[in-house]
């Protein structure tokens, strides 16, 4: 792919992200869209009262959601995990820090 085309794609993605805002829910939606494409390693952290209470580390996986729903779901150790609520953070595992003492590792 020519360098100019790659640059155009990167700039286009950046503009789309800026126009959509950066609320936590929007960030989760963007992370989800990229995870479906790239199937990477992610950290899913559930917060309650501003404190991290549970954390999952997903290896070569993705996080899904249903349209018009407030929940997220993913596979972990042969089980389907469903999380509901607004205090959920989904981020790339490589660029995040562990928030709880004993996270659940999902391979």
N, C-alpha and C positions, 0 to 999 in steps of 0.2 A: 504494500500500500504506500503510495507516495507520501512524503513528509507533509505536504500541504494539506492533504486529505485528513491525515491524523490530527494535525493542528486544528483544522476546522471542526472535527468531531469533538475534540477536547473542549474547545471554546463553546461549542453548542451545548454540551452537557453542563458546563459551568453556568451558562446563562439560564438554562432551564432550572437548575437547582436554585439559583438566586431568585428567579421569578416565583418559585413555589414556596418560598419562605423556609425557615429553619426551626419550626416547632419540633419537639421531640417526636411527635407522631409522624411528621413529614420525613424526619431523618430516618425513622424506622422503615417507612415505606420505601425510601431510596435504597437503604441497605438491603431490604428484601428484594428489590428489583435486581440489584447487582448480584446478590447471592444466587438467584435463580439462573443467572447467566454463567457465573464463574464457579459455583460450588466450592466455597472456600471455608476457612476456619472462622467461627464466630463465637462470641461470648454473649449469652442472653442473661441479663440480670433483672431479677424481680425485686422491686423496692416496696417497702411499706412504711409510711410515715417518714420518708426521706432516708431510710436506712436500708441497705442491701440485706435481704433475708434469704435469698436463694440464687444460685448461679449455675448455669450450664455452659460447658465448653464443648462446642460442636466441631468435629473434625470432618472435613470434606463433606459438608452437608449444606442444607439451606433451611430457612425459616419461611413458613407460609402463613397466609391469612385468607379469610373469606371476605369477599366484598360485603360492605354494610354490616360488619361485625367488629367488635372491639377486642377480639382475641387473636392470638398467634399460636401456631402449632408446628411441631417438628418431631422427628424420630430420634429416640435416644434409647440405646440398649434394648432394641426390639420392642419398644413401647412408643406409643404416640403421646407426646406431652402437649397439653393444651393450657395456655395461660391467658387469663382474662384480666382486663384492667388497663389503666393508663400509665401506671408506674413501671413500665417495662423498657429496658434499654437494650438494643441490639447493636453490636459494634464488632469490627474486625478483631479477631483474637490477637493478632500481632501488634496492634496499636492500642491495646487497653490493659488495664491493671486488674488483677484479681481483687474482688470486693468482699468475698466471704471466705471463711477459714477453710471449708471443705467443699469446693465446687464439684458438681457432678460432671464427669468426663464422658462425652458421648462419641463413640467411634463409629 
